[in-house]
Amino acid sequence: MSIIADMSEPERQSWVTFLADGLVFIWFWKAVAPGWSLLPDAFSPEETAGLFLKLVIITIVYHVAISLAFALRRGKGNVERDERDLDIQSYGTRVGYLALHFGLGALIVSALLSYIIGDDYLSPIALTTPFQFIFAMTFISYVADLSRHGAALLRYRTT
């Protein structure tokens, strides 16, 4: 891992966003499914609304804070993205997009099999309640975003 001073500004921003997203994802997963389970606990609609309100507020606040901090840094100096940064961010976006589509495809297949087979369907990811479906979609979304930033960070290390 290189020294922070040697990183480009987009690489620094990717690291900060990756770490912040990871922390929020861990908080969400631990709040919903203790013990790192893929099956969340049962939540009432009120508890679900409260949890997702917190998730949305936390996510918005830290993304705004990160964007403002890096915008202020850019204002102090002449920081531009070069072609390497754009290529790396594009690569990360492609990886995140593939992760999102793979996850959604697996979710659709699981939901379809659960619907067709019914109670006899035995899967590590059973989608029998609306909250389980919501948890699965949120899980996939965060994994795809972490994949996007992680792939970009790996590409920064190898190029």
Secondary structure, 3 states (H helix, E strand, C coil): CCCHHHCCHHHHHHHHHHHHHHHHHHHHHHHHCCCCCCCCCCCCHHHHHHHHHHHHHHHHHHHHHHHHHHHHHHHHCCCCCCHHHHHHHHHHHHHHHHHHHHHHHHHHHHHHHHHHHHHHCCCCCCCCCHHHHHHHHHHHHHHHHHHHHHHHHHHHHHC
